[in-house]
Structures are given as C-alpha cells and as structure tokens.
Amino acid sequence: MIRIKPHHFIDIITDIGRGQRAWAPHPYGHAVHTVAARILAEPDVLLEMELGADDICAPCRHNVAGLCDDVIDTSFRPAAPASKRDYNLLIDQRWCARLGLAQGDRLTARQFCQRLRDRMGNLAPIYRENPSDRVAARERDLRAGLAQFA
C-alpha cells in the first residue's frame, strides 16, 4: 500500500501525460521517483489517501516532524499561501471534495484514475490561484495521462 496525497497522485498522472515515464531522485530527497515507478509498475497498487505527510514526503528534507517547511513560488500565483503545506492542503481538500474522498480512504491506482475520469471536470476551481493558461495545460496533460494509464 502507498499512503499518498491526492494531488501527488494526480501530479504523477499529469507527468505521464507530459510524456514522463521515469523520475530521477530530487535534491530534496522526497520519494516521487520511487512512488511513481511503483504506480507505473503496479496499476492495482492500493493507495491510502493521506492529507498530511505521505510516502512521498517521508524522506524529504523539508518534512520536519511530519510537517512541510518548504515555501512555494508565488510569483505566478500571488493569491496562494506561501507555505507549501498550506497550499497543498488547500488543493487536496478541493480534490477530495470533487472526487468524494477523505483521509484514510483506500482505492487502487486504477480506481483513482477511473474516479478522476468520471469526476474531474474543469480544473479552474481546483487551481484557481494559478493563471488560466497553466491550468489549461495541466488539464490537457492530466487527461492525456489518464488515457495512457492502465
């Protein structure tokens, strides 16, 4: 089982839609590269929704006692909170509301993708702090990733 924030899973599927099939280790030390590889190798891996620090966050240097101390780039999204923890929680709460998910819910990666296909709709309300061109590109890439995954 993989404990994962909804937006982390969605980011991985979006990356697949951009043509990414492998991830390199990141200087922060987080585990996107290993979690993404496992999801690609095992479409039926069980995911547990986590709104706090997940399996990607666990080894990250910015994970301090289970809390992210990183900041986000607000240059193109000035209305967003500067705290990455606060911004990511906001995005995850929006995704949970859209997809009918809650902390601790479990579904396979394949089931999560099916739920996204059925319920994702327009991404503008989820990423409302971001410029519309970036949201449109994200939506295009997410749809492409969903079409390619399992």
Residue pairs with C-beta under 8 A, 6 or more apart in sequence:
1 45
1 46
1 47
1 48
1 106
2 35
2 38
2 39
2 45
2 46
2 47
2 48
2 54
2 55
3 47
3 48
3 50
3 54
3 55
4 35
4 47
4 48
4 49
4 50
4 54
4 55
4 56
5 49
5 50
5 51
5 54
5 56
5 57
5 88
5 92
6 49
6 92
6 95
6 96
6 99
6 101
7 88
7 91
7 92
7 95
8 32
8 35
8 54
8 56
9 39
9 47
9 109
9 112
10 95
10 116
10 142
12 32
12 35
12 36
12 39
12 145
13 113
13 116
13 142
13 145
13 146
13 149
14 138
14 141
14 142
14 145
15 23
15 36
15 141
15 145
16 40
16 144
16 145
16 148
16 149
17 140
17 141
17 142
17 143
17 144
17 145
17 146
17 147
17 148
18 141
18 144
18 145
21 40
22 33
22 37
23 32
23 33
23 36
23 37
24 33
25 33
26 32
26 33
28 60
28 61
28 62
28 70
29 59
29 60
29 61
30 56
30 57
30 59
30 60
30 62
30 63
31 55
31 56
31 57
31 58
31 59
31 60
32 56
35 55
35 56
38 45
39 45
39 109
42 109
43 108
43 109
43 110
43 149
43 150
44 108
44 109
44 110
44 150
45 108
45 109
46 106
46 107
46 108
47 106
47 107
47 108
47 109
47 112
48 104
48 105
48 106
49 96
49 101
49 102
49 103
49 104
49 105
49 106
50 103
51 89
51 92
51 93
51 96
51 103
52 66
52 67
53 63
53 66
53 67
53 68
57 63
57 68
60 68
62 68
62 69
62 70
62 84
67 85
68 83
68 84
68 85
68 88
69 85
70 84
70 85
71 82
71 83
71 84
72 80
72 81
72 82
72 83
72 84
72 87
74 80
74 82
76 130
76 131
76 134
77 129
77 130
77 131
78 129
79 128
79 129
80 87
80 129
80 130
81 87
81 90
87 129
91 126
91 127
94 125
94 126
95 101
95 126
96 102
98 119
98 120
98 121
98 126
99 115
99 116
99 119
99 120
100 115
100 119
101 115
107 115
109 149
109 150
110 149
110 150
113 146
113 149
113 150
116 142
116 146
117 146
120 139
120 142
120 143
120 146
122 139
123 135
123 138
123 139
123 142
124 132
124 135
127 134
127 135
127 138
130 138
